[in-house]
Amino acid sequence: MHKRVADKMRSAGDDFEEIVRSKSEPIVEQDQAEILFADLFQLRLQSRDTYPEYEYFVNNKLKFTQFDMVLVQIAFFGGVLLYPEWYGFNGSDEELRGFLHVWRVFGYYLGITDRFNGAQFDVEVCRRLGYELIELIIKPSCLNIDYQSIYLGQKIFKYPAQYYVWIYRTYCMTGLELGQLWKSFTWKQCSSYYIRSWFSSYIYPWIGIKQVFNKIVLTSLNVFLEKFKKKD
């Protein structure tokens, strides 16, 4: 599916940005978005002044390069590899080796050539490169999101306010503290954060619970893929 989207974007060429603008819905300002932007402004002041790798990445005019597709690939396995405790993973590097092999294969189906595949190395090398990617590209990207980023991110949530819980948790995971955003949370948002953290850290790792939950997720994905195939 991601390769299909990438191919369509490449075929649109220079018209892609105009197509996006013409089909986009108006973006409404949100109070918590402004609080988030204030937190990010303070974090930018505390960080180093220049990120040449990030600047090169965001100013590249090519649509969906191999590096872009690698970022898509890493978005699925990088969290478990770099921050296993946040995902309820307490296994060994030997288990992660098999996990990386699966994502090496998936990378192929994403259209990533072997020499750019984000899972091509052993666990330790992938982990070291992952942390480097976090510092050089991911963190600067996180510090420079805009309303369009928020709007797109909220599309995956039934309730848009949950986006801010997710982004707070993700930023904390990478070492970026959003203090003002946390203070703005409602009791529902705070409860959602604690329930998710408690489930990932203490419930999900139990033998039996993990297998049942994985089965539910796999079944849901299969249903989604079947519906997607019928649309084609």
C-alpha angles and dihedrals in degrees: 000000000000091000089051091053091046091052091051092050092050092049090052089060117175091354092067097091092049091049090052092049093048093051099040122109119230112275114229119211116246129203094226091049089059090049090050091050090051090053091048092050090056091047091051089053090053095047129078116284102241136037105185093179091051092046091052090048097051094042094051106114095201115110116235103345123189087267091055090053091048088055089053089051094047092048087069101046105018096081094056091045098047103029106024094159090062090057099043094253116145100160132119133267087255089063090045089054090063090044091054091049089058091051091046087060092045088052088060090054089049087061096253114149116234096251091057098041109130093214098047097107133068120275098266095048092046090050093050093047089046093057090048090052090050092055099041103038115003100051094046088048090050090051093053107048120137139197092281090057090051093046093051092044092052091057091078093057128077089215113039092213089067088069089073091053090051094047092047091053093045093049091048089052091059094044100262111130118206100193100166093046090054091051089054094056120117119228088261092055092047091049091050091052095050094044092051092046093046092048094049095046103038113013108035096055092061114112108254096019092069093049094048093047092047090051091053092049093046092050091049091050092050091052090050092049092050090053090048092052091051090054089058 
